[in-house]
Amino acid sequence: MPSFGKEGRTEGGAVERCRLSLALLLAALCFASPAPAFAHASDRGHVLLLPTGYYVAGGALAVAASFLVLALLPSDFPDRFWRRRLPLFAFGDGARAGAVVSLISFAGFAILVAAGLFGSRDPLSNPLPLAIWTLLWVGLVLLQGLFGNLWSWLNPWYGPWRVISRLFGNRKTWRPPAWLGCWPAFALFFAFAWFELIDPAPDDPARLAWAAGLYWLLSFAAMLVFGYRDWARRGEFLTVFLAMVARFALLERDEGKRNEVERKEGGRLNLCWPGAKLSDAAPLSLSGIAFLLLALSSVSFDGLSKTFFWLGLFGLNPLEFPGRMAVIGIGSFGLVLMFVLLAAAFIIAIVLGQHLAGSPHSLSQAAGLLVWSIVPIALAYHVAHYLTALLVDGQYATAALSDPFALGWNLFGTADMRIEAGAAAGAGSAWWLWNIQAGVIIIGHMLAVLVAHGLAWRLHPRPAGAALSQFPLTVLMIAYTVFGLWLLATPSVG
C-alpha cells in the first residue's frame, strides 16, 4: 500500500534514487561491454582481433542491459525525455518553394536518365547509377534520418504535378480504397529490392535509365489519377520509406493545425531527441507493418547473400562465383525467405508479449504500434551496411556529375579529381570504419529499445505489464544482434 506521509515520501524517494543508481550502473556496463555491440555486413578490409564469441557476448549484453536500464527508470522517463524541444527558427509557407525545388530536382533527374541512355557504359563513370544507388539510396537516407523529410522537397513529382494541376485546374481524382493501405508501396519496394539485389545488371546505365524513367512515368500517372497526396502516402515506396525514416530525425517541423490560413503563416523548426517523433506515432496497418519489416529484411539479405555460408548451402564455390545470372532463383528465394522469417519472428514476439502482459489490446494494435521500434534498427543497418559504398562511390559520383555524358566536360571542377578508392581498405581506415559502423548500430539498437519501451507504456500502463510485453521483443533484438555480428565476421564474396 502506498504511504502518503512525510516518511512515505522519504522512503519513496530513496527507492527512486536506488532504482536510478542501478539503472546508471547498468548503462555503464552496456557501454563498457567487451566489444562494439552491433554490426552488419559491409565490405571487409580487416579481421576481428578478438574471438567472435566476445563480440557476440558484448552485443547481447548491450541490448539486455539497455532493456534493464529502462525497466528500472521511472515509468514517465521516455515521455519526459522525448517531450523536450529546442525551438530554432520560424519559416514561411514552403509550398511554392517546395514546388520550385521539386522542378529543379525533376530537371536533374531527366538529365541523369539521358546520361544513362547516351553517356558512358561504365557504371563508375556514368552519374545515373552512382546518383541512384549511392547519393539517393545511401546518402539521402542518412540525411533524412538526421535532418527530417528532405525528400518532400527533393522528390521529382511534386513540382510537375503542381504545374499540371495549375494548367488544367482542379481535376476529379479517385480516392484509393482504405483496404488498399500501403500494399502498392510494399509491392513496389519489393520490386526495387529485387532489382537492386537480384537483377543481373542493376548498375548498367541504360538498363537503370529505362527502369527509373518508367517508374517515374507510372508514379506520375498514378498521382494524376489518385491525387498526389494519396498516392505518395500509399503507393510511392520512396516517399513512404523516407517519411518513416524522417520520424527518427533530430529536426522537427511544427506546422500547428493543418488549415489553409496557418499553412500560409508557416510554422517553426525545432530540435528534438532522436526518436521523439515516434512517441505519438499511430499504430500502422498490416501493410505498414509488412513494409517496415521488408525494409529491414532486404538489407539483411543483402549481407547474407554474399556470405560463404549462404552460397555453400546451394553447392556454389564462393571463390569461383558464377555471377548474378546464375543465382537469380536462389536470390529470389532468399529475399522472400528473409522477409517471412523476420515477419514470423516479430509476430511471435508480439503474441508472446501480449500473453505475458495479459494485454486487453488486439494483436494488430500492439504489432502496429511496436513495429515503429524497427525504424531506428532499419536505419542503422542501412547506414552501416552501405557506409563503405558511400565513402568510395560518393567520390566517383562527384567526378561523374561534372561530365555526365563523357564528353570531356568539367562543369563543377571535379571531373579530374583523384579517387581514393583504397582509403576504406587501409588498415587504419578500416579500423575506424568498423568502429563507426558498430557505433551506428549500437545507437540504433539502443534507441529501438527506448522506442519500444515508450510505446509499450501506451499499451500497458502497469510497470510489470509493460516490461513483460517487451521481453520477447528484446530477445528478438538480441538474436538479430548475434546475426548481425555473425554477418560482420563471416567470410563473404567481394
Order of alpha helices (4+ residues) and beta strands (2+ residues): alpha-alpha-alpha-beta-alpha-alpha-alpha-alpha-alpha-alpha-alpha-alpha-alpha-beta-alpha-beta-alpha-alpha-alpha-alpha-alpha-alpha-alpha
